[in-house]
Amino acid sequence: MAAACFFVVLPFGAQAACSDSQIELRGTWGKAVFDVEVVADPAERAQGLMFRETMPRGTGMLFVYERPQTVAFWMKNTLIPLDMIFASEDGVVRKVHSNAIPGDLTPIPGGDNIMYVLEINGGLSEIYGINAGSEMRHEIFDKEVASWPC
């Protein structure tokens, strides 16, 4: 992960350039930017954030699937509480699971037709107001279907 990280709430109309190392979220609550590590292959997705003892507040991990699908996560070997933000192929948030419990083996279903999952520090989605219906954008999203394209 990059050493520099930040979380910014910008006025709703403000634009930032898309980046492969950052994800933007927006909604009626405002706008947020997180530095992200992108994991797009099965081995990287399986490892996820396991065994990491800390994660800076303005960072996260973006899980990218080859196609929309039904997904569920768990917290095996994960040492920090996380919020999981599940989004469809168009980048629209479909579900937010807040404060997943470290080490818990209970499946956390994200729903059907999920293409992206953003993990951030536990509690941040509630603090910032990130909810179902919020939009994400990132360079890896297909510009032809993204609700908020780069």
Secondary structure as UniProt FT lines:
FT   TURN            12..13
FT   TURN            20..21
FT   STRAND          22..27
FT   TURN            28..29
FT   STRAND          30..39
FT   HELIX           42..47
FT   TURN            48..51
FT   TURN            57..58
FT   STRAND          59..73
FT   TURN            76..77
FT   STRAND          82..87
FT   TURN            89..90
FT   STRAND          92..100
FT   TURN            102..103
FT   STRAND          108..121
FT   TURN            122..123
FT   HELIX           124..128
FT   TURN            132..133
FT   STRAND          135..137
FT   TURN            139..140
FT   TURN            143..145
//
